[in-house]
Amino acid sequence: MRLGLINSAWAQAGRDTAWGIRKTREIGFDTIDIFTDPLDIDVRERQLIRRECSRLELPILSVCCVATGLVDFNPSVQRFHLERCRKYLDLCFELEASNLLLVQGEYIWNQEVIPPAEQWRTGVENCRRLADYAAGLGLQIALELEPFPLSLVNSVDSMVRFLDDVDHPALRANIDISHLHLAKVAAEDLSRLAGRAIHIHISDCDGVRHGDLPPGRGVVPFGPYLQQIRAMGYSGGMSIELEYSPVPSQIESWVMEAHDATRGLLREAGLVRW
């Protein structure tokens, strides 16, 4: 299994893109995920990402996209976010990434004003449109399970139901181990995503709040989840997701700690041989 890093860890500490890419390779990661917005960067930044990753032989596994407007009740907002997501998929194609990591929205107004089934249907229809576009580029979309009460997809049950309703081979699942623990998803439930998961996020948390800490700094029981991932025959990549370092000036040690701890966990689970 190849281990990667989402480059937002560096950006949150104020480090520039090229520096972060170089450090990612220097620390020993196999791949990198890019967190950026194609509407906020110019052609020079796009070429910098592509050039530096190519020069360092650091493949881009995924591009991360948060598009909560896909389930907004305003058609104009939906149209904007559909077009924005297509720009993200174009960027994936340009950077030769394997997938677009998609974070969808939440139910609004406590599910009390707009019927939840209507928001669900909106999400399904818009994700099917994006899956069609992705397939035309030879790409896939990895849908993230969010651990929050009002997230459309916040359990294995809702993930399976959403994938079934979209019913498109280009829409698949992301497995986020920290999110699974926060959502109280048992490791054995992951078997329902066998053959449907194409990307994995790993981080730690305190068991109560979203945290994205280096593995070992929280309470996530990684062993059962990793053993289940192995039993599923998963052969894709895994990316470490880190939120803001408490000491930005020491971001390198924060990332190195996460890298070394995760390598150890993967060895223990038999997911790597080195």
N, C-alpha and C positions, 0 to 999 in steps of 0.2 A: 504494500500500500504506500502511495506517495503522500508525503506530509507537506502541507502548504500553510501560508499565513495570509490573512486578509490585511491588505496594506493600510487600512484605516488606523491600525495600531500606531503607525509612524505619524500619520497626518494629525492625529489627535494630540500628539506631543509636539507639533509644530515643525516636524522635519519635512523636507521637500521630497518630491516624488522620486527623483533619481537616487537620492541618498537612501531612501527607504528600500528601493529595489536592490541596491547594492548590498545593504545590510542583510536583507532577507537571504540572499545567496551566500553571503559571508558566514552567517550563522549556521547554515547547512540545510535550509529548506529545499525541498524538491520542486515545489511549485509556488505560485502566488495567485491570490485573488485580488482583483482590482475593485476598489470602492470609489467610484467617481460618478459624476453626472455628465453625460455627453452634451447637455445643454449649457453646462458651466465651464467647459474646457474648450480650448481652441485647437487648431490642427497641429500646432507645435507641441502641445502637451500630449496629444494622441501619438504623435510620432516619437516623442521622447519615451513614452511607456513601451511602445513596440520595439524601439531601437535598443533600449537598455535591457529589456527582458531577452531579446534575441542575442545580444552581445554576451550576456551572462549565462545563456542557455538555461533560462528559468521560464518554463512554460506557464502561461496564464491559464489556469483551470476554469475560473469563473469570474463573471462581472456581477456585482451586487446591485440590486435595484429595489428601492422602497417606493411602492406606487399605491398608496392608500386610496387615491382617487378613483381607482378602478371600480370601487363599489359605492362611489358617491351617487346620490340620487339625482344630481343635476347632469343631464346628457352632455352639456358643454364641458363639464369637468371630466367626465368619462372619455370624451373624444380627445381631450388634451393628453390625458394619461395613456391612452392607447397609442397615440402618436409618439409620446415620449418613450414608452416602452419599446416601440419599434426602433427608435433611435438607439436605445440600449442594445437591442439585438444587432443592429448594424455595427455598433462598436464591438460587440462580441465577435462578429464575423471578421472585422478589420484586425482585431488583436489575436485572431485564431484561438479564441477561448472555446471551451467545450460546452458551456452552458451559461444561461442567465439565472442567477439566484434571485427569485422574486419574493418579496414580502408584500402580501396583500393587506387589505384594510380590516377594519373592525365594524361591527354593528354600531349604529349611532343611536343616540337618544334612548339608551338602555333597552333597545328592541321594542319600544313602546309606541312609537309614532309610525314608522315605516315597518310593514310586516317583515320579519326576519327572512321569510322565504323569498321575498322580492329582492332583498339585498343579495341573498345567496344566488338566486337566478342571474342577477346582474354580473356577479363575479364569475360564474360559470361561463356565461356567454362571452364576456370579455377575455377570459383566459383561453377560451377556445379560439377566438380570433387571433390572439397572440401566438398560440401554439401553431396555427396554420402558417403564420408569418415565419416563425422560427424554423419550421420544417422546410420551408422554401429555401432557407439559408443553410440547411444541414445542421441545425442546432437543436438543443433541447432546453427546456425551462425546468429548473428545480424549485418547487414551491416550498417555502419554509413554514414549519409548524411553529406558531407563536404561543407562548404559555399564558396569555392573558385572557381573562374571563370572556371578553367580548370579541376576541379575534374570531374571524370566520373559521379558520382552521387552527384548532388548539388541542387536538387529540388525534390519536391514530384513527379512531372512528370517523371523525370529521375529515381527516386527510383522505382516507379510503373512499368515503362518500363523494368528496369533491372530485377526486381523480376519476371515479366511476361516472360521475355526471358529465364532466368535460369529455371523457372518453376519447382522448387523443394521444397517440404514442409520443408526441413531443412534450407533453406535460408530465413530469415525474415529481418525485418527492425528494426534499432535503431532510436529512435527519440531524437535528441539533440536540446533542446529548444533554446539555444543561437545560434546555427547554423541556425535554422529556421529563427530567427529574422534577422541575418546577411544576409541570402539569400533572405530576403523579402518575406518569405512564410507566407501567411495569416493563422490564426489559423484554420479557417473552412476547409482549404485544407487538414488538417490532417485526416478528415473523410475518405479519400481515402485509408488510411492505417489501417482502422479498421479491426481487425482480422489478420493483417500482422505484427504488431509491437510487439516485445517481450522484449524490453529493452528501458529505457529512461535515458538520461543524462540531468542534469540541472546545469546551471551556468549563470553568467551575463556577459555583455560586454558593450563597449561604443557605440555600434550601428554601428561602422565603421570597427574595427579590431577585430580579434579573441582574446579573453581575458581570458575566464574561471575564472571569478571573483566570490566571494561569492554573492549570490542573494541580491540585494539591493544596490550594489556598482556601478551598471551600469544603463542601460536604458531599459532593456528587459521588456516588458509588460507581465508578467507571467500569469495573470488571464485568459485571453482568451484561451491561450494554455492549461492551466490546466483544464479549464472547458470543452474544446473539448476532452481532454484525458479522462475525466470522462464520457462524453457523448458516447465515443467510447466503453465504458465498459472495458477499459484496467485494468487488474488485476495483472500485473507483477510488477517488481521492478523498482526503480528509484535510480540512483547513482549520487552523486555530483562529478563534475570534476573540479579540481582546478589546475591552472598553478602556476608558481613560486610565492611564497609569497614575497612581497617587503622587508619584514624583516624576514628572515629565522629563527632567534632566537625566533620569536613570532608565529611560525607556529601553535601552539596549539590554540591560540586565533583566528587565521585566519580560522581554520577548525571549531572551535566552533561557530563562527559567521555564517559561511555558514550552519552548521547544524541547528541552532536555527531559522535562517531566512527561511530556506526551510521547516522546520516543520510548521512554521506559514503559509506559502503559501499553504501547503497541507491542513491544517485545514480550511483555508478560502475557498478553492475550494471544500471542502467536500470529499476529497480523503482519509482522515483519521479521526478517532473519538477522538484521544487522544490529 
